[in-house]
Amino acid sequence: MGSSGVYKTTDAGLTWTRNYTTLCKEIRIKPNDTAVLYAVSGTGTTRDIVKSTDGGETFTSIQTYTNAGRTAIAVTPANAEYLYVLVSDNDRSFKGVYRSVNSGETFTTQNTTSDVYDGATQADYDLAFTVSDVNAEVVFTGCLNVWKSTNGGTNFSKLNSWSNPSGESYTHADIHDLKFYNGKFYASSDGGIYISSDLGINFS
């Protein structure tokens, strides 16, 4: 995926075929179903969530956001039908969190008021989004700090502060990736990689 679209290989990277020709920033595979892929596409200030049901051979738009900037998506094996979307405004500030509970058939607005970017307008540089691998309602975002929701993005609370390096939940600012692996929560930032075994209460 990249500025020229989505490429697919079926021979471990020896050859590639471009199957989607529009800019694509993010791509996720539906848990337990490798035929279904979701991606973020779009140009200018329009972002499309596109879906493939044939293993990335073709893609169809399932949701469109206007006046939008960088957009992130997240899926979880805790509920394979869930698809979360974090959308930035066209000025790189926070726009909203949205969710589908039926694999992208419909979407609902979860939150447009909790500024999980901490007032920053730098989403093109640092933005991360993930869901717990055991609880589909537990959502994390990252820009300057890590924010957590326990009710599917309806409400968020800030877990840490980049200006307080002595805090147990500290992670360095400018967060670029958030992921769960084998029950552990990883935050990748300009200051390194931070790991939590208790859903962000403590990081090391």
BAFI-3210 file (N, C-alpha, C; in Angstrom, 3 decimals, decimal comma, padded with zeros to 6 digits):
// residues 204
n [1|2|3|4|5|6|7|8|9|10|11|12|13|14|15|16|17|18|19|20|21|22|23|24|25|26|27|28|29|30|31|32|33|34|35|36|37|38|39|40|41|42|43|44|45|46|47|48|49|50|51|52|53|54|55|56|57|58|59|60|61|62|63|64|65|66|67|68|69|70|71|72|73|74|75|76|77|78|79|80|81|82|83|84|85|86|87|88|89|90|91|92|93|94|95|96|97|98|99|100|101|102|103|104|105|106|107|108|109|110|111|112|113|114|115|116|117|118|119|120|121|122|123|124|125|126|127|128|129|130|131|132|133|134|135|136|137|138|139|140|141|142|143|144|145|146|147|148|149|150|151|152|153|154|155|156|157|158|159|160|161|162|163|164|165|166|167|168|169|170|171|172|173|174|175|176|177|178|179|180|181|182|183|184|185|186|187|188|189|190|191|192|193|194|195|196|197|198|199|200|201|202|203|204]
n.u [000,838|000,356|001,214|000,498|-001,414|-002,725|-000,819|-000,441|000,923|001,381|003,376|005,211|006,434|007,988|006,861|004,592|001,264|-000,669|-003,659|-005,369|-005,753|-005,716|-004,457|-003,442|-003,426|-003,646|-004,090|-005,975|-006,501|-009,368|-009,922|-009,509|-010,451|-009,113|-009,902|-011,184|-010,491|-009,735|-009,246|-007,795|-008,470|-008,221|-008,062|-006,959|-009,224|-010,938|-011,744|-011,947|-013,255|-012,460|-013,320|-012,451|-013,583|-012,493|-009,899|-008,267|-008,317|-010,251|-011,709|-014,194|-015,869|-017,016|-017,585|-017,510|-015,666|-015,763|-013,996|-011,721|-008,679|-005,707|-006,439|-007,142|-007,507|-008,866|-008,965|-010,065|-009,351|-011,027|-013,614|-014,503|-016,206|-016,136|-015,112|-013,139|-012,778|-010,660|-010,687|-009,052|-009,392|-009,396|-007,446|-005,609|-006,300|-008,270|-011,086|-013,066|-014,271|-015,378|-017,522|-018,102|-020,163|-020,729|-018,983|-018,512|-020,871|-022,664|-022,110|-021,535|-021,400|-019,109|-017,671|-017,057|-016,067|-014,082|-010,916|-008,552|-006,138|-004,887|-005,016|-003,211|-002,132|-000,991|-001,404|-000,633|001,940|002,205|000,215|-001,831|-003,684|-005,630|-007,172|-008,035|-006,970|-008,541|-010,853|-013,308|-014,353|-012,481|-010,457|-007,658|-005,945|-003,331|-001,333|000,086|-000,080|-001,214|-004,511|-007,471|-010,350|-013,070|-015,504|-016,031|-015,157|-016,858|-016,427|-013,368|-010,312|-007,336|-004,264|-001,646|001,091|003,174|004,963|005,625|007,877|008,439|006,219|004,291|002,808|004,013|004,708|006,780|006,400|004,829|003,544|003,617|002,722|000,464|-000,097|-001,362|000,097|-000,034|-001,450|-000,070|000,476|001,726|003,486|004,773|007,059|008,578|010,437|011,086|010,165|007,419|006,017|003,124|001,514|-000,861|-002,988|-002,212|-001,952|000,513|003,645|006,632]
n.v [-001,177|002,337|005,545|005,037|003,100|-000,231|-003,111|-006,577|-009,734|-013,146|-014,909|-014,798|-012,313|-012,186|-011,380|-008,687|-007,373|-004,603|-003,894|-001,969|001,424|003,909|006,274|004,804|004,480|002,896|-000,538|-003,364|-006,744|-008,702|-010,346|-013,845|-014,224|-014,123|-013,318|-010,938|-007,569|-004,333|-000,899|002,420|005,035|007,690|011,159|014,590|016,235|014,191|011,068|007,657|004,633|001,553|-001,713|-005,107|-008,227|-010,342|-011,104|-008,904|-008,451|-006,808|-003,656|-001,899|001,100|001,698|003,578|007,119|010,012|013,461|016,633|015,753|014,477|012,649|009,251|006,475|002,917|000,081|-003,323|-006,303|-009,492|-010,131|-009,559|-010,177|-008,859|-006,196|-002,959|-000,270|003,277|006,026|009,377|012,214|015,794|018,112|019,906|018,527|018,038|016,476|014,670|012,551|009,389|006,382|003,534|000,248|-002,539|-004,633|-005,573|-003,435|-002,833|-000,933|002,183|003,828|006,906|007,286|009,080|012,504|014,519|014,183|015,235|013,488|014,040|015,889|018,641|018,927|019,483|017,656|015,252|014,077|013,400|011,919|009,366|006,903|003,845|001,368|-001,767|-003,730|-007,136|-008,973|-007,854|-006,273|-003,803|-002,169|000,414|002,115|005,176|007,159|010,042|012,565|011,623|008,578|007,499|006,009|003,985|002,296|001,627|001,182|003,481|005,538|007,100|008,582|008,378|009,984|008,348|008,997|011,418|013,093|014,912|014,090|012,195|010,525|009,166|006,150|005,251|006,330|007,249|008,166|011,186|011,755|009,427|006,612|004,047|001,606|-001,504|-004,827|-007,785|-011,097|-010,592|-008,483|-004,960|-002,690|000,323|002,423|004,984|008,268|008,105|005,467|002,013|001,056|-001,098|-002,650|-004,679|-004,510|-003,202|-000,535|000,724|000,572|001,143|-000,137]
n.w [000,000|-000,515|-001,921|-004,508|-004,431|-003,740|-003,573|-004,359|-003,514|-004,353|-004,170|-002,100|-002,310|-004,621|-007,045|-007,835|-007,991|-008,885|-007,478|-006,651|-007,257|-006,028|-003,615|-000,567|002,857|005,188|006,075|007,003|007,992|008,305|011,321|011,442|008,884|006,032|003,539|003,704|003,686|004,990|004,224|004,270|002,177|-000,286|-001,348|-001,118|000,951|001,545|002,896|002,399|003,615|002,565|001,365|000,851|-000,283|-001,465|-000,941|-001,510|-004,227|-005,404|-004,384|-002,515|-001,685|001,608|003,478|003,834|004,698|004,924|004,721|006,050|007,502|008,163|008,737|010,786|011,238|013,036|014,039|015,799|017,273|019,323|018,637|015,599|013,893|014,434|013,434|013,881|013,497|013,390|012,906|011,638|011,560|008,773|009,419|010,804|013,418|016,062|014,951|015,121|016,530|015,195|014,594|013,346|013,817|012,291|010,344|008,637|007,350|008,387|010,142|013,263|015,085|017,608|019,251|019,311|020,797|022,763|023,012|022,007|020,925|022,425|021,880|019,849|016,457|014,634|013,366|010,986|011,430|013,906|014,980|016,364|016,839|018,339|019,371|022,199|022,320|023,566|024,514|022,955|023,442|024,562|023,804|022,415|021,842|020,394|020,318|021,302|023,918|025,564|025,288|026,670|026,199|027,664|026,792|024,075|022,754|023,350|025,627|026,751|028,620|029,733|029,932|030,583|030,727|028,574|029,576|032,071|032,965|035,136|035,835|036,375|034,262|032,080|028,732|026,012|024,114|020,873|019,468|017,478|016,918|018,149|019,547|020,190|021,347|022,065|024,452|025,605|025,673|023,436|022,904|020,557|020,111|019,628|021,620|022,019|022,643|024,532|027,012|028,257|030,650|031,857|030,597|030,203|032,662|033,903|032,366|030,890]
ca.u [000,000|001,120|000,631|-000,012|-002,461|-002,483|-000,176|-000,621|001,801|000,969|004,572|006,128|007,113|008,782|006,160|003,501|000,235|-001,414|-005,088|-006,144|-004,871|-005,828|-003,634|-003,909|-002,554|-003,733|-004,789|-006,140|-007,166|-010,384|-009,484|-010,058|-011,015|-008,120|-010,509|-011,746|-009,520|-010,194|-008,165|-008,119|-008,099|-008,727|-007,165|-007,468|-009,818|-011,914|-011,190|-012,855|-012,960|-012,763|-013,346|-012,325|-014,070|-011,866|-008,468|-007,535|-008,393|-011,051|-012,104|-015,396|-016,018|-018,118|-017,852|-016,761|-015,576|-015,340|-013,240|-010,969|-007,250|-005,224|-007,439|-006,622|-008,529|-008,430|-009,801|-009,666|-009,840|-012,052|-014,873|-014,063|-017,152|-015,894|-014,147|-013,064|-012,176|-010,256|-010,576|-008,557|-009,972|-008,477|-006,349|-004,805|-006,792|-009,196|-012,427|-014,010|-014,123|-016,562|-017,429|-019,045|-020,229|-021,177|-017,977|-018,537|-022,168|-023,116|-021,208|-022,107|-020,467|-018,868|-017,162|-016,502|-015,811|-012,891|-009,753|-007,480|-004,884|-004,370|-004,896|-002,190|-002,559|000,148|-001,785|000,099|003,236|002,066|-001,158|-001,913|-005,044|-005,724|-008,215|-007,594|-007,157|-009,442|-012,067|-013,556|-014,803|-011,337|-009,838|-006,571|-005,433|-002,089|-000,790|001,095|-000,233|-002,094|-005,863|-008,120|-011,798|-013,531|-016,881|-016,102|-014,835|-017,847|-015,709|-011,928|-009,544|-005,909|-003,520|-000,320|001,481|004,534|005,817|005,857|008,604|008,548|004,951|004,305|002,157|004,654|005,251|007,326|005,492|004,847|003,275|003,454|002,056|-000,063|-000,465|-001,420|000,690|-000,076|-001,963|000,697|000,155|002,965|003,407|006,009|007,079|009,885|011,349|011,326|009,030|006,931|005,215|002,239|000,813|-002,102|-003,830|-001,774|-001,788|001,960|004,466|008,083]
ca.v [000,000|003,568|006,638|004,560|002,111|-001,479|-004,175|-007,901|-010,802|-014,505|-015,754|-014,354|-011,073|-012,234|-010,526|-007,916|-006,865|-003,491|-004,187|-000,773|002,453|005,167|006,352|003,968|004,729|001,845|-001,747|-004,353|-007,980|-009,121|-011,528|-015,163|-014,261|-013,432|-012,826|-009,613|-006,537|-002,956|000,055|003,847|005,584|009,039|012,252|015,870|016,212|013,104|009,766|006,534|003,309|000,618|-003,111|-006,182|-009,530|-011,367|-011,176|-007,768|-008,346|-005,611|-002,907|-001,082|002,062|001,392|004,754|008,292|011,141|014,678|017,560|014,832|014,291|011,293|008,372|005,175|001,896|-000,981|-004,517|-007,089|-010,875|-010,255|-009,557|-009,975|-008,013|-004,803|-002,139|001,069|004,293|007,274|010,347|013,560|016,868|018,492|020,700|017,547|017,916|015,360|014,793|011,634|007,933|005,770|002,084|-000,691|-003,817|-005,628|-005,708|-002,315|-002,621|000,359|002,812|004,769|007,859|006,961|010,207|013,642|015,600|013,944|015,562|012,533|014,562|016,867|019,950|018,934|019,438|017,021|013,862|013,520|012,914|010,894|008,946|005,453|003,428|-000,090|-002,337|-004,893|-008,407|-009,847|-007,110|-005,408|-002,483|-001,429|001,078|003,026|006,082|007,809|011,140|012,977|010,732|007,435|007,628|004,701|003,883|000,970|001,449|001,250|004,801|006,539|007,982|008,334|008,992|010,060|007,471|009,489|012,737|013,041|015,822|013,521|010,947|009,691|008,479|004,719|005,011|007,238|006,935|009,355|011,828|011,427|007,991|006,217|002,753|000,917|-002,854|-005,907|-009,059|-012,087|-010,008|-007,319|-003,718|-002,038|001,692|002,803|006,441|008,869|007,787|004,040|001,099|000,890|-002,307|-002,733|-005,950|-004,249|-002,304|000,836|001,287|000,696|000,861|-000,234]
ca.w [000,000|-000,571|-002,697|-005,791|-004,278|-003,023|-004,346|-003,773|-003,970|-003,997|-004,222|-001,036|-002,639|-005,847|-008,009|-007,250|-008,889|-008,301|-007,585|-006,280|-007,811|-005,301|-002,410|000,532|004,006|006,194|005,639|008,055|007,607|009,263|012,074|011,110|007,529|005,209|002,297|003,948|004,023|005,078|003,991|004,233|000,877|-000,493|-001,679|-000,682|002,288|001,597|003,257|002,195|004,138|001,482|001,817|-000,129|000,185|-002,308|-000,687|-002,046|-005,691|-005,680|-003,201|-002,632|-000,593|002,512|004,300|003,383|005,616|004,248|005,566|006,887|007,301|008,386|009,316|011,207|011,458|013,938|014,183|016,957|017,314|020,361|017,893|014,222|013,176|014,786|012,709|014,450|012,632|014,049|011,820|011,925|010,769|007,698|009,975|011,550|014,783|016,277|014,370|015,738|016,536|014,614|014,727|012,747|014,524|011,318|009,287|007,712|006,713|008,897|011,097|014,210|015,681|019,011|020,041|018,562|021,753|023,585|022,182|022,306|020,373|023,391|021,258|018,792|015,051|013,975|013,128|009,853|011,915|014,936|015,234|016,540|017,178|018,439|020,218|022,951|021,621|024,334|024,845|021,800|023,885|025,096|022,659|022,754|020,829|020,763|019,531|022,276|025,062|025,337|025,824|026,748|026,357|028,047|026,297|022,621|022,225|023,744|026,553|026,835|029,698|029,416|030,823|030,957|030,246|028,039|030,344|033,393|032,716|036,325|036,049|036,087|032,973|031,125|027,411|025,361|023,154|019,452|019,415|016,079|016,755|019,319|019,127|021,165|020,967|023,134|025,675|026,032|024,971|023,022|022,397|019,868|020,061|019,359|022,715|022,126|022,723|025,901|027,097|029,416|030,848|032,597|029,808|030,238|033,999|034,038|031,188|031,082]
c.u [000,879|000,427|000,058|-001,000|-002,056|-001,912|-000,329|000,383|001,248|002,152|005,654|006,990|007,961|008,170|004,977|002,552|-000,504|-002,900|-005,973|-005,249|-004,960|-004,977|-004,257|-002,931|-002,545|-004,457|-004,824|-006,875|-008,173|-009,901|-010,246|-010,697|-010,095|-008,676|-010,998|-010,652|-010,222|-008,996|-008,706|-007,591|-008,567|-007,643|-007,791|-007,989|-010,956|-011,195|-012,276|-012,347|-013,394|-012,600|-013,187|-012,848|-013,481|-010,344|-007,648|-007,501|-009,152|-011,446|-013,333|-015,480|-017,224|-018,457|-016,958|-016,815|-015,045|-014,695|-012,364|-009,494|-006,878|-006,248|-006,822|-007,779|-007,960|-009,463|-009,290|-010,176|-010,869|-013,455|-014,548|-014,983|-016,903|-014,836|-014,224|-012,350|-011,883|-009,936|-010,030|-009,317|-008,970|-007,383|-005,457|-005,187|-007,782|-010,563|-013,409|-013,587|-015,445|-016,395|-018,494|-019,003|-020,685|-020,280|-018,098|-019,842|-022,747|-022,111|-021,995|-021,012|-020,334|-018,495|-016,614|-016,070|-014,567|-011,650|-008,573|-006,146|-004,246|-004,139|-003,901|-002,833|-001,427|-000,131|-001,069|001,435|003,079|000,598|-001,178|-003,272|-005,071|-006,851|-007,622|-007,871|-008,062|-010,755|-012,308|-014,034|-013,657|-010,483|-008,748|-006,225|-004,126|-001,730|000,378|001,110|-001,137|-003,430|-006,558|-009,635|-012,137|-014,955|-016,974|-015,873|-015,837|-017,250|-014,235|-011,356|-008,062|-005,121|-002,230|-000,095|002,928|005,493|006,096|006,581|008,752|007,268|005,010|003,709|002,806|004,994|005,718|006,323|005,780|004,764|002,912|002,753|001,614|-000,539|-000,539|-000,772|000,671|-000,465|-001,203|000,434|001,458|002,676|004,764|006,000|008,463|010,911|011,620|010,046|008,691|005,959|004,401|001,578|-000,512|-002,940|-003,498|-001,669|-000,317|002,617|005,924|008,782]
c.v [001,235|004,584|006,176|003,409|000,903|-002,506|-005,499|-008,877|-012,141|-015,466|-015,248|-013,177|-011,089|-011,346|-009,865|-007,448|-005,729|-003,713|-003,002|000,425|003,808|005,115|005,562|004,076|003,605|000,653|-002,730|-005,565|-008,348|-010,358|-012,789|-015,238|-013,477|-012,965|-011,394|-008,665|-005,196|-002,047|001,471|004,408|007,028|010,043|013,564|015,784|015,202|011,803|008,717|005,316|002,330|-000,809|-004,050|-007,464|-010,672|-011,364|-010,062|-007,672|-007,096|-004,972|-002,064|-000,148|001,700|002,565|005,893|009,381|012,346|015,632|016,785|014,816|012,841|010,480|007,017|004,211|000,810|-002,095|-005,303|-008,519|-011,100|-010,214|-009,191|-009,070|-006,526|-004,176|-000,728|002,009|005,534|008,282|011,678|014,563|017,279|019,435|019,855|017,452|016,751|015,659|013,834|010,180|007,335|004,250|001,379|-001,980|-004,934|-005,634|-004,629|-002,100|-001,268|000,867|003,726|005,699|007,538|008,195|011,279|014,776|015,404|014,157|014,675|012,937|015,595|018,241|020,026|018,900|018,848|015,557|013,252|012,950|011,775|010,606|007,427|005,087|001,914|-000,477|-003,530|-006,175|-009,376|-009,167|-006,059|-004,028|-001,608|-000,915|002,029|003,907|006,688|008,901|011,698|012,026|009,564|007,688|006,274|004,852|002,457|000,698|001,742|002,616|005,876|007,563|007,583|008,990|008,938|009,248|008,083|010,897|012,686|013,926|015,322|012,176|010,043|008,913|007,016|004,400|005,810|006,545|008,242|009,898|011,391|009,911|007,603|004,880|002,227|-000,458|-003,785|-007,147|-009,974|-011,469|-008,822|-006,145|-002,959|-000,640|002,064|004,305|006,947|008,521|006,313|003,239|000,867|-000,290|-002,291|-004,101|-005,762|-003,161|-000,830|001,471|001,533|000,372|000,695|-000,005]
c.w [000,000|-001,440|-004,028|-005,648|-003,463|-003,990|-003,605|-004,372|-003,528|-004,039|-003,267|-001,457|-003,892|-006,925|-007,314|-008,343|-008,196|-008,550|-007,241|-006,540|-007,118|-004,029|-001,273|001,690|005,028|005,602|006,798|007,491|008,690|010,000|011,660|009,723|006,597|003,871|002,451|004,416|004,088|004,840|004,050|002,932|000,803|-000,809|-001,216|000,734|002,387|001,930|003,107|002,947|003,054|001,999|000,632|000,484|-000,626|-002,170|-001,304|-003,555|-006,107|-004,348|-003,517|-001,435|000,267|003,430|003,837|004,447|004,845|005,246|006,552|006,508|007,550|009,171|009,615|011,425|012,364|013,971|015,383|016,872|018,402|019,771|016,456|013,418|013,418|013,867|013,280|013,489|013,474|012,954|012,344|011,080|009,696|008,165|010,890|013,024|014,861|015,668|015,037|015,696|016,096|014,668|013,901|013,551|013,591|010,080|008,209|006,987|007,116|009,921|012,024|014,722|017,161|019,829|019,105|019,488|022,612|022,735|022,565|021,675|021,305|022,777|020,128|017,412|014,223|013,650|011,927|010,272|012,910|015,213|015,323|017,104|017,262|019,378|020,951|022,174|022,378|024,708|023,762|022,177|024,384|023,939|023,157|021,563|021,322|019,777|020,342|023,469|024,671|026,036|025,715|026,892|026,745|027,573|024,805|022,026|022,589|024,694|026,583|028,082|029,330|030,430|031,332|030,429|029,791|028,833|031,760|033,268|033,924|036,604|035,647|034,719|031,842|029,804|026,781|024,342|021,720|019,281|017,989|015,883|018,113|018,859|020,327|020,570|022,194|024,475|026,207|025,098|024,701|022,474|021,823|019,642|019,685|020,428|022,893|022,163|024,187|025,922|028,380|029,451|031,561|031,920|030,036|031,601|034,296|032,703|031,605|029,749]
res [m|g|s|s|g|v|y|k|t|t|d|a|g|l|t|w|t|r|n|y|t|t|l|c|k|e|i|r|i|k|p|n|d|t|a|v|l|y|a|v|s|g|t|g|t|t|r|d|i|v|k|s|t|d|g|g|e|t|f|t|s|i|q|t|y|t|n|a|g|r|t|a|i|a|v|t|p|a|n|a|e|y|l|y|v|l|v|s|d|n|d|r|s|f|k|g|v|y|r|s|v|n|s|g|e|t|f|t|t|q|n|t|t|s|d|v|y|d|g|a|t|q|a|d|y|d|l|a|f|t|v|s|d|v|n|a|e|v|v|f|t|g|c|l|n|v|w|k|s|t|n|g|g|t|n|f|s|k|l|n|s|w|s|n|p|s|g|e|s|y|t|h|a|d|i|h|d|l|k|f|y|n|g|k|f|y|a|s|s|d|g|g|i|y|i|s|s|d|l|g|i|n|f|s]
***
